[in-house]
Amino acid sequence: MVADEVRKLAESSQRAAKQIAGLIAMIQQDTQTVVAGIQSGGEEVRSGTSTPQMEFSHQLLNKSKKKK
């Protein structure tokens, strides 16, 4: 009887360990995706890929300064 309970507990622990491993893998994958996005955003900022947008923003700022 005790051996049966121990076996059930071991099986339950094994299932839980597999679930935890799966969750860890998902978290790691999501973390890698976030890191890649942050790196990409940093590269865009450094390279100035949004220069036309920046020019437009500067024009708007200059217009608003002139109105004051």
KAQUIZI-V563460 format. One record per backbone hydrogen bond with DSSP energy under -1.0 kcal/mol. CO is the residue of the C=O (numbers start at 1). NH is the residue of the N-H. E is the energy in kcal/mol with one decimal. If there is no record, write none. Layout:
co:CO nh:NH e:E
co:CO nh:NH e:E
This chain:
co:1 nh:5 e:-1.7
co:2 nh:6 e:-2.5
co:3 nh:7 e:-2.3
co:4 nh:8 e:-2.3
co:5 nh:9 e:-2.5
co:6 nh:10 e:-2.5
co:7 nh:11 e:-2.4
co:8 nh:12 e:-2.5
co:9 nh:13 e:-2.5
co:10 nh:14 e:-2.2
co:11 nh:15 e:-2.3
co:12 nh:16 e:-2.4
co:13 nh:17 e:-2.4
co:14 nh:18 e:-2.0
co:15 nh:19 e:-2.3
co:16 nh:20 e:-2.5
co:17 nh:21 e:-2.4
co:18 nh:22 e:-2.2
co:19 nh:23 e:-2.4
co:20 nh:24 e:-2.6
co:21 nh:25 e:-2.2
co:22 nh:26 e:-2.1
co:23 nh:27 e:-2.5
co:24 nh:28 e:-2.6
co:25 nh:29 e:-2.2
co:26 nh:30 e:-2.6
co:27 nh:31 e:-2.6
co:28 nh:32 e:-2.4
co:29 nh:33 e:-2.0
co:30 nh:34 e:-2.3
co:31 nh:35 e:-2.7
co:32 nh:36 e:-2.4
co:33 nh:37 e:-2.0
co:34 nh:38 e:-2.5
co:35 nh:39 e:-2.7
co:36 nh:40 e:-2.5
co:37 nh:41 e:-2.5
co:38 nh:42 e:-2.4
co:39 nh:43 e:-2.4
co:40 nh:44 e:-2.3
co:41 nh:45 e:-2.1
co:42 nh:46 e:-2.5
co:43 nh:47 e:-2.7
co:44 nh:48 e:-1.2
co:44 nh:49 e:-1.6
co:48 nh:51 e:-1.4
co:50 nh:54 e:-2.3
co:51 nh:55 e:-2.9
co:52 nh:56 e:-2.2
co:53 nh:57 e:-2.3
co:54 nh:58 e:-2.5
co:55 nh:59 e:-2.5
co:56 nh:60 e:-2.4
co:57 nh:61 e:-2.4
co:58 nh:62 e:-2.8
co:59 nh:63 e:-2.4
co:60 nh:64 e:-2.3
co:61 nh:65 e:-2.2
co:62 nh:66 e:-2.1
co:63 nh:67 e:-1.5
